[in-house]
Amino acid sequence: MTYIDLPPASAAAARRSNTTTLVLAIIGFIVLGFVFLAVSGYLVLGLGPAAFVISGILALLPLAVVVGAITLIDRWEPEPRPALWFAFLWGAAASVAIALIADFSVQVIVLVASDGTATTSELWGSVIQAPVVEESAKAAGILILLLFFRRQFDGPVDGLVYGATVAAGFAFTENILYFGQALIESGGVGLGFTFLLRGIMSPFAHVMFTACTGVALGFAVRGRFWRGALIFVAGLALAIGLHALWNGSTFIVEGIEGFFLLYFVVQVPLFALAIVFVVLLRRAETRLTRARLEEYAAAGWFSEQEVELLSTGAGRAQALRFAKGFPGGTGGPAMRSFIRTATRLAFTRQRMLSGRGSIGRAHPAEQDEAALLEQLAADRRALAIALPANR
């Protein structure tokens, strides 16, 4: 099979499409920036500047833990940094704004319908309204990422990373709100207890909910439209259900002892299952990479030794250690680029084999493949230049 028998303009067409995507991304970031400022202003007005700053600093701690975990998951085939920043801002700003607007709208409708004599119940708001509105708002962000970064949206791990990043942004802003309210209402003791519940016991709660939607969308993009739509809806329903279970746990049990019992009996096992599922997804990625690179090796693009190095975490670490020993400090970056290009090439090949080769009209997979093979050749030249003459 020939992999480079393509029009010379393939790479140029890819670059033109990248320019369009960049312009749209800039517009999106500007809009989200204004929304983030509006949400921040709302929090400052509601909590006061001092509580906002204290809560914001505390909210950074669980955020750092969550982002570290997402980065670890995303190491095999890293997603574009602009996409991840968009995901975070969508969660921290747009999703929160949608949730606030929906809550206000529901309250107004109830007041008007009851002539100003009724409000929504706490049970309705926590167990029904919040899970449906918040998970739908976060899911919208993942769908937008699929629309604009669909060539990098290759499967369930990508969906998990995007969903988790959106959720991390949402939890960050929500933590500021809850920490600030606890500080104002109960002082340091209330703030400490709230931080224990949200920052230590459940920093991954929102991540686990929204990851269900992201993973489902990752599986959905590999199939036909209607089958994919059903998978996506099922994933969103699971996210809403888990969210409702978490919020409703305070209504199911009585007292703090009952809550902790439910936490360790239900939530901890669910989190453990989520970890196992993530590990299995990552292993599937490594198997896919090996299978596709072996096809390129059969066509002469890689040696069997290179396939082994590129298809395992230990092999990649060994290659990077070897390259970092090159004089001049250029070996490490060249090897990282070579690994990244080879991985993208494997997933692009998978997209072609799965029937998604024409996804993105200006960017069919054949053009992506041609551009990646050009980059692969450039990476090899960079490594050859950096390689010491005596090795």
C-alpha positions in Angstrom: 0.0 0.0 0.0 1.3 3.5 -0.8 0.8 6.2 1.7 2.2 9.3 -0.1 0.7 9.0 -3.5 -1.3 12.2 -3.0 -1.5 15.7 -4.6 1.4 18.0 -3.5 -1.1 20.6 -2.4 -2.3 18.4 0.5 -0.1 19.9 3.1 -0.9 23.5 1.8 -4.6 22.7 2.0 -4.2 21.6 5.6 -2.4 24.8 6.5 -5.2 26.9 4.9 -7.8 25.1 6.9 -5.7 25.5 10.1 -5.8 29.3 9.5 -9.6 29.2 9.4 -9.7 27.1 12.6 -7.3 29.6 14.2 -9.6 32.5 13.4 -12.6 30.8 14.8 -10.7 29.7 17.9 -9.6 33.3 18.6 -13.3 34.5 18.3 -14.3 31.7 20.6 -11.7 32.6 23.2 -12.7 36.2 23.1 -16.3 35.3 23.7 -15.5 32.9 26.5 -13.2 35.5 28.0 -16.0 38.0 28.3 -18.3 35.3 29.8 -15.6 34.4 32.3 -15.3 38.1 33.4 -19.0 38.3 33.7 -19.2 35.2 35.9 -16.3 36.4 38.0 -18.0 39.7 38.5 -21.1 38.0 39.6 -19.1 36.0 42.2 -17.3 39.1 43.4 -20.6 40.9 43.9 -22.2 37.9 45.6 -19.3 36.9 47.9 -17.3 40.1 48.3 -13.7 40.6 47.1 -12.1 39.0 50.2 -14.1 35.9 50.2 -13.7 35.6 46.4 -9.9 35.8 46.6 -9.7 33.3 49.5 -12.1 30.9 47.8 -10.3 31.2 44.5 -7.0 30.3 46.1 -8.5 27.3 47.8 -10.2 26.2 44.6 -6.9 26.1 42.9 -5.8 23.1 45.1 -8.3 20.5 43.9 -8.0 22.0 40.4 -4.3 21.2 40.4 -4.9 17.6 41.4 -7.5 17.1 38.7 -5.5 18.8 35.9 -2.5 16.6 36.9 -4.6 13.5 36.5 -5.9 14.7 33.2 -2.4 15.4 31.9 -1.3 11.9 32.9 -4.2 10.4 31.0 -3.5 12.6 28.0 0.2 11.8 27.7 -0.1 9.1 25.0 -1.7 11.2 22.3 -1.9 14.8 23.7 -4.8 16.9 22.6 -4.1 20.4 21.2 -3.5 22.9 24.0 -5.9 25.5 22.5 -8.7 22.8 22.6 -7.9 22.1 26.2 -8.0 25.7 27.2 -11.3 26.2 25.4 -12.6 23.1 27.3 -11.6 24.6 30.6 -13.0 28.0 29.9 -16.2 26.5 28.6 -16.6 24.7 31.9 -15.5 27.6 34.1 -17.5 30.3 32.3 -20.1 29.2 29.7 -21.4 26.1 31.6 -21.7 28.1 34.8 -23.4 31.0 33.1 -25.9 28.6 31.5 -26.6 27.0 34.8 -27.2 30.4 36.5 -29.4 31.6 33.8 -31.5 28.4 33.8 -31.8 28.6 37.6 -33.0 32.2 37.4 -35.4 31.4 34.6 -37.0 28.5 36.5 -37.4 30.6 39.6 -39.1 33.4 37.6 -41.4 30.9 35.9 -42.4 29.4 39.2 -43.0 32.8 40.8 -45.1 34.0 37.9 -47.1 30.7 37.8 -47.8 30.9 41.5 -48.5 34.6 41.7 -45.3 35.1 43.6 -46.1 32.7 46.4 -43.9 29.7 45.6 -40.3 28.8 44.8 -38.7 25.6 43.5 -37.9 23.0 46.2 -34.4 22.1 47.2 -34.9 18.5 46.1 -36.0 19.6 42.6 -33.1 22.0 42.3 -30.4 19.6 43.5 -31.6 16.2 42.1 -33.3 17.1 38.9 -32.6 20.7 37.6 -28.9 20.9 38.5 -27.9 17.5 37.0 -29.9 18.0 33.8 -28.9 21.6 33.1 -25.3 21.4 34.2 -24.5 18.1 32.4 -26.2 19.4 29.2 -24.3 22.6 29.4 -21.0 20.8 29.7 -21.9 18.4 27.0 -22.5 21.3 24.6 -18.9 22.3 25.1 -17.7 18.8 24.2 -19.8 18.9 21.1 -18.3 22.2 20.1 -14.8 20.8 20.5 -15.8 17.8 18.3 -17.0 20.3 15.7 -13.8 22.3 15.5 -11.2 19.7 16.5 -12.9 16.7 14.9 -9.6 15.5 13.3 -8.1 15.2 16.8 -11.2 13.7 18.3 -10.2 10.1 17.6 -11.9 8.1 20.3 -13.1 7.6 23.9 -9.8 8.7 25.6 -10.0 12.0 23.7 -13.6 12.4 24.8 -12.6 11.6 28.3 -9.9 14.2 28.3 -12.1 16.9 26.9 -15.1 16.0 29.2 -12.8 15.9 32.2 -11.3 19.3 31.3 -14.7 20.9 30.9 -15.8 19.4 34.2 -12.6 20.7 35.9 -13.4 24.2 34.8 -17.0 23.9 36.1 -15.9 22.5 39.4 -13.3 25.3 39.8 -15.9 28.0 39.5 -18.5 26.1 41.6 -15.9 25.5 44.3 -15.3 29.3 44.5 -19.0 29.8 45.0 -19.5 27.1 47.7 -16.3 27.9 49.5 -17.2 31.6 49.6 -20.7 30.9 50.8 -19.4 28.6 53.6 -16.9 31.2 54.7 -19.6 33.9 54.8 -22.2 31.8 56.6 -20.1 29.7 59.0 -16.6 31.2 59.1 -13.4 29.1 59.0 -15.0 26.0 60.4 -17.7 25.9 57.7 -15.1 26.6 55.0 -12.9 23.8 56.3 -15.7 21.3 56.3 -16.8 22.3 52.8 -13.2 22.1 51.5 -13.0 18.6 53.0 -16.2 17.5 51.2 -15.5 19.1 47.8 -11.7 19.6 47.7 -10.5 16.4 49.3 -13.3 13.8 49.2 -14.8 14.6 45.8 -12.5 16.6 43.6 -13.2 14.2 40.7 -17.0 14.1 41.1 -17.8 16.4 38.3 -15.0 14.9 36.2 -16.5 11.4 36.6 -20.0 12.7 35.6 -19.0 14.6 32.5 -16.4 12.0 31.5 -19.3 9.7 30.8 -20.6 12.1 28.1 -17.1 12.6 26.7 -16.3 8.9 26.5 -19.7 8.1 24.9 -19.1 10.8 22.3 -15.6 9.3 21.7 -17.2 5.9 20.9 -20.0 7.6 19.0 -17.7 9.3 16.4 -16.5 5.8 15.4 -19.9 4.7 14.2 -22.7 5.8 12.0 -24.7 9.0 12.8 -27.8 7.5 14.4 -25.9 4.8 16.3 -23.5 7.5 17.5 -26.4 9.8 18.5 -27.9 7.0 20.6 -24.5 6.3 22.3 -24.0 10.0 23.0 -27.5 10.3 24.6 -26.9 7.2 26.7 -23.6 8.7 27.9 -25.3 12.0 28.8 -28.1 10.2 30.6 -25.5 8.3 32.6 -23.7 11.5 33.5 -27.0 13.1 34.6 -27.9 10.0 36.6 -24.5 9.9 38.5 -24.8 13.6 39.2 -28.4 13.2 40.5 -27.2 10.3 42.7 -24.4 12.3 44.1 -26.6 15.4 44.8 -29.4 13.2 46.1 -27.3 11.3 48.6 -27.9 14.0 51.2 -31.7 13.4 50.8 -31.3 9.6 50.9 -29.5 9.3 54.2 -29.8 11.1 57.5 -26.9 12.8 59.3 -23.3 13.2 58.5 -22.6 9.5 59.5 -25.1 8.3 56.9 -23.5 10.5 54.3 -20.0 9.1 54.9 -21.4 5.6 54.9 -23.0 6.1 51.5 -19.8 7.8 50.3 -17.6 4.8 51.1 -20.2 2.2 50.1 -21.3 3.7 46.7 -19.1 6.6 45.6 -15.7 5.1 46.4 -16.4 1.9 44.5 -17.7 3.9 41.5 -14.5 5.9 41.5 -12.4 2.8 41.6 -14.3 1.3 38.6 -13.7 4.6 36.8 -10.0 4.2 37.3 -10.0 0.7 36.0 -12.0 1.8 33.0 -9.5 4.6 32.2 -6.6 2.1 32.4 -8.3 -0.2 30.0 -8.9 2.7 27.6 -5.3 3.7 27.7 -4.2 0.1 27.0 -6.5 0.0 24.0 -4.8 3.2 22.7 -1.4 1.5 22.9 -2.6 -1.5 21.1 -4.1 0.6 18.3 -0.9 2.6 17.9 1.1 -0.6 17.5 -1.3 -2.1 15.0 -1.3 1.0 12.8 2.4 1.6 13.0 3.1 -2.0 12.0 1.2 -1.3 8.8 3.5 1.6 8.1 6.5 -0.5 9.0 5.4 -3.0 6.4 5.5 -0.2 3.9 9.0 0.8 5.0 8.3 3.9 7.1 9.4 2.4 10.4 11.7 -0.4 11.5 10.4 -3.0 13.9 12.6 -1.6 16.6 11.0 1.8 16.2 7.5 0.3 16.3 8.4 -1.3 19.6 9.8 2.0 21.0 6.8 4.0 19.9 4.1 1.5 21.0 5.0 1.3 24.7 5.5 3.8 27.5 8.8 2.2 28.5 10.0 2.3 24.9 9.2 6.0 24.6 10.9 6.8 27.9 14.0 5.0 26.7 14.0 6.8 23.4 13.7 10.2 25.1 16.5 9.4 27.6 18.7 8.4 24.6 17.9 11.6 22.7 18.4 13.9 25.7 22.0 12.7 25.8 22.7 14.3 22.4 25.0 17.4 22.6 23.4 20.8 22.1 20.1 20.0 23.7 18.2 19.4 20.4 17.8 15.7 20.7 15.0 15.7 23.2 12.7 18.1 21.4 13.3 16.3 18.1 12.5 12.9 19.6 9.3 14.3 21.3 8.2 15.6 17.9 9.0 12.3 16.2 6.9 10.4 18.8 4.0 12.9 18.6 4.0 12.7 14.8 4.1 8.9 14.7 1.2 8.7 17.2 -0.9 11.2 15.2 -0.1 9.2 12.1 -1.4 6.0 13.7 -4.6 7.6 14.8 -5.1 9.2 11.4 -4.7 5.8 9.8 -7.3 4.4 12.2 -9.7 7.2 11.2 -9.2 6.2 7.5 -9.8 2.5 8.3 -12.9 3.2 10.3 -14.6 5.2 7.5 -14.1 8.6 9.0 -11.4 9.5 6.5 -13.4 12.3 4.9 -14.4 14.0 8.2 -13.8 17.7 7.8 -14.3 18.5 4.1 -11.2 20.7 3.8 -9.2 18.1 5.8 -9.7 14.6 4.6 -7.5 12.0 6.3 -5.4 11.5 3.2 -4.3 15.1 3.4 -3.6 14.8 7.1 -1.6 11.6 6.4 0.5 13.3 3.7 1.3 16.3 6.0 2.2 13.9 8.9 4.5 11.9 6.7 6.2 15.1 5.6 6.6 16.0 9.2 7.9 12.5 10.0 10.6 13.0 7.4 11.5 16.4 8.9 11.7 14.9 12.4 14.0 12.2 11.1 16.3 14.8 9.6 16.3 16.8 12.9 17.2 13.6 14.8 20.0 12.9 12.3 21.4 16.3 12.7 21.3 16.1 16.5 22.7 12.6 16.6 26.4 12.6 17.7 28.8 11.4 15.0 30.4 8.8 17.3 27.1 7.0 18.1 
